[in-house]
Amino acid sequence: MGARETVLSTATELGCPVCREGAYSGGQPRFVTSTSPVDLLYRCEVCRTWWFDNSRGLRPMTDEEARERFPNEVGND
């Protein structure tokens, strides 16, 4: 499996039906913060999955990815 397939596989395993569907229909995940005009952080209130949105689109992230990109907003809990 290549790097692209690994990312796509991980993205489809993250989140729950509520946030995966809501991400594209205006429901969950809820907005958390913006660190620039294009870097937006969201989190599902149901399953606690982090979501990242930029000019390329919205995608779920692991806790580690969220901590690396948003260190001031994402703790080690």
C-alpha positions in Angstrom: 0.0 0.0 0.0 1.4 3.4 -1.0 1.4 6.6 1.0 -1.7 8.0 -0.7 -3.6 4.8 0.0 -2.5 4.8 3.6 -3.8 8.4 4.1 -7.1 7.6 2.4 -7.5 4.4 4.4 -6.8 6.2 7.7 -9.2 9.0 6.8 -12.0 6.5 6.2 -11.4 4.8 9.5 -11.6 8.0 11.5 -14.8 9.6 12.7 -18.3 8.2 13.3 -21.4 8.2 11.0 -22.6 11.4 12.7 -19.5 13.5 11.8 -18.7 11.8 8.5 -22.1 12.7 7.2 -22.3 16.0 9.1 -19.0 17.2 7.7 -20.6 17.6 4.3 -24.1 18.7 5.4 -23.4 21.3 8.0 -23.8 19.2 11.1 -21.0 17.7 13.1 -18.1 18.3 13.5 -18.2 21.6 15.4 -15.7 24.5 14.7 -12.9 24.8 17.3 -10.4 27.4 16.1 -8.7 29.0 13.1 -4.9 29.5 13.1 -5.0 31.2 9.7 -7.6 32.2 7.2 -7.4 28.7 5.6 -6.4 26.4 8.5 -9.6 25.5 10.5 -9.9 22.9 13.2 -13.1 21.1 14.0 -14.0 18.3 16.5 -16.9 15.9 16.6 -18.8 16.1 19.9 -20.0 12.5 19.5 -16.7 10.6 18.8 -14.2 13.3 19.5 -12.4 13.0 16.1 -10.5 16.0 15.0 -11.2 17.4 11.5 -9.0 19.7 9.5 -10.3 22.1 6.8 -8.2 24.1 4.4 -8.5 25.2 0.7 -8.3 21.5 -0.3 -11.2 20.3 1.7 -12.3 18.8 5.1 -10.7 15.6 6.4 -10.5 13.8 9.7 -7.1 13.7 11.5 -5.5 11.6 14.2 -4.9 13.1 17.6 -1.2 13.2 16.8 -1.8 15.1 13.5 -4.0 17.6 15.3 -1.5 18.1 18.1 1.3 18.7 15.5 -0.6 21.2 13.4 -2.5 22.9 16.3 -0.2 22.5 19.4 -1.8 25.4 21.3 -5.4 24.1 20.8 -4.9 20.3 21.1 -3.6 19.0 24.5 -2.1 15.6 25.3 -5.3 14.3 26.9 
